[in-house]
């Protein structure tokens, strides 16, 4: 068994164990840290397989941006976050474990890349006489159109589910009903009232009042 195979099994086992930890840990912060380790391990597997761009994109996009979105959703859920904020030091062991495992994977990945000299394959875009962008677009939207659409549907369902989780009924909070708003008619909100014009009665002035008092 060569070094590349050993590294692949190490990364795969780390990704599997951290993925199981994501769905088994009750603490959302621990689950988020485990998800970071899962993404990083999968990225190492992709880099071992020769897909360096996908591995780096996974780290930058998912570990950097998507994890922030996940934490934002966790903050929006109806969770008592006061106990989570207390005793921040207790999260330090889990964070250190995740950091150490990521460091070991990085060193192993660097060592594998340094010890194995794999010749670079020919650029398929150059072989077809296309630019990189055009070749990637044709491959993604022609050969892999169905997986791309399935992934888009899954992400859409995930976004809708995250929004629905935040739309819980809470006391003291105003809510809107889009169905009732769309069924509103102008006659229900605006009423036209016709009133006859009436000339106001003349107001007695001070002079008239004084003359009447003098006559009296």
ABEGO torsion letter per residue (X at the ends): XBAAAAAAAAAAAAAAAAAAAAAABABAAAAAAAAAAAAAAAAAAAAAAGBAAAAAAAAAAAAAAAAAAAAAAAAABBBBAAAAABGAAAAAAAAAAAAAAAAAAAAAAAAAAAABBBBBBBBAAAAAGBBAAAAAAAAAAAAAAAAAAAAAAAAAAAAAAAAAAAABBBBGBBBBBAAAAAABBAAAABBBBBBBBBBBBBBBBAAAAAAAAAAX
